[in-house]
């Protein structure tokens, strides 16, 4: 008896120890995904952190010791293997030579363009840009409106540093060092009073003022850089000459001539109620049409024609109606009305021209709660949003998050806010969220593929992202570069094995290699059993297999067989498929020697297809047509995978075929059964009627006899 | 043997009469049916309770066994007690609210009758729910409209039954019944409001005592 009690106690104690010691499973914040029920589930990482580059870690490509100094990294574009970064340098003050002054003067916010190569070494940095005659003419024409008459040689630092755009000099003369130059200029006085002179020329040129957007095109070998020169209310087109290391402004896109919206430089800027054109981001399509978003402009994206004239507004965001606000608007007084926020359409945060020709735009959420908003849009030439949103969650970032009014102060609250987007050739796009520092990657159908990155001030976490771009180097996995304004760094993310598999399977599906993608999806599911997209992918390929009525290829290695039989190579002539006409048996002969395959013998009455690969030394065969039973098995298998992936639409598709098959198989039984039941029922009714009639008659007779 | 058979037969007959034939009569000829329901005591509270339990049982079964085409329930969130409470409480609260209103408006219905009616009105939805459970597993996504149609039919029949029942039980006219229905909804809201208030208050009291306990524990132990 006592022993039993002891045993019980010991067992309880052991269990308690086990319960305490067993570590609780924790899910890393950086690797999760959303399932069908919009719950976060642990997932494999699609992008993994590789490296961080700050200005001190970026070496010069030519081997010199000179370093870049990052200030406010605003935008980035990757074309080919070159990374173009624009630094708006909002806090910077530079000592610059001006023709009007004998000594160096302070110039503020002189933005710079850095050009880096794919090894993360800087090749060039530009702070001043020569202009050609077209640009000069356009600027002269435009600045006539403000009676701007200062000659470029006489521009002073005050005119270049003016905070008001109307008072600022549009262009000036810049010192261009040149060994064969005409003039000599004192450029530096060292501490031992040695004076250094430099040869060069004064040329017409300009500085940027707080520029925040960059876009680069390389159609037909010529590289053009488009810069949204925010502070100067213009977009510049710069021609990049790699050989001469020069960036020359060849065109300029000025304030749009829409007088209802924009300040036209023809009245006092302090009194105007119109908006000053402040281009923040710029993107260009392959026909050199320029698209610009401007600060506090709610009319949409601005489109410029190829001749740099303003064309139209595109893709306006809509306001969500707020009935409660409309109600209070009827009741409140003027002062009270001024206190509540206006219902403005959400403004765009970034635009990016995708390889497929659509403008991918990121916008703030339409409502303060962030629900049902369209934060990512794919805008076509007619301004309509054609982004597909077929995933379990819409491409709007995090679905589950703490409300902004949450009392939990340790956590980041509020919905995701996308600030930049990158689109690759397969239509897969990654958008970076500034609230939680996460990169959300979606496919062209709108499925959430993977989420990576986290917010923080550590070197491997995203602080305040400002741009994102794909960087692909031949023979290496695809990288994602994130430009971080907060930590003044470029961060490199590498596509993991998982991410690579998911990307390639998605691409194969888009390219209609659906059956072939099955193996890749199976790998994906092996790595991450929570991945519902993987199950759906497997299901889709099985369903396609069944619908095509062709069985997959079976590949066999014949290296040993060839060595045994002294066969040197596989050719069209020596690999033969023989069909015995009597027994209908399929045999494969290589160079006259039979190659035995058991499965072929067992299924002799079906047509077989073969192919071979001489380099790999393999022979592949498949049945041309699947039998009805096999098809049914496939439909059933596909259904089970769709159920795992929770895809009702495709489940229905597979189930419809399956149901039809069952009905077809059992048609005789069902119809026969139905007919038998109907006949039996009729017979029962008839006999009942007859019987009751007889009974009634009998009863009546009895009653009569009684009487 | 024959005695047992006779007994089973009579039980089956009662079940057929009480659980199927009479509710069907309520649907097909409501005025006569509900007069029998009230005057001949044909409406039984036991049957109403069984109907309510059946409805909640079906809701519990359907949570996990509905076909994928209409099922968006998360199996991890399955809680049979919650489903039971959510199906049983609304009719009870509505019945109580209706009673409070109709006693003030010269309704002839008793509390027991109203409760019984609340149970009986689940009859069409139980049958349609069962049919839908099967249909959702054999239909495909483009045929979901059938299920939706049946659902609507079920709720319409339910509303019809409640409406006719109220007319007969309380001996009201049509417009008076509509007014009572609206007032019942209002009364339900008041009841829910008071219930929430009590719930919140009790939670605050609990929180107060808990913080007191917390303070004592951290200070003196």
Interface residues (C-beta under 8 A of the other chain):
Chain A: X36 X37 X39 X642 X643 X646 X648 X649 X651 X652 X653 X655 X656 X659
Chain B: X68 X69 X72 X74 X76 X77 X138 X140 X141 X142
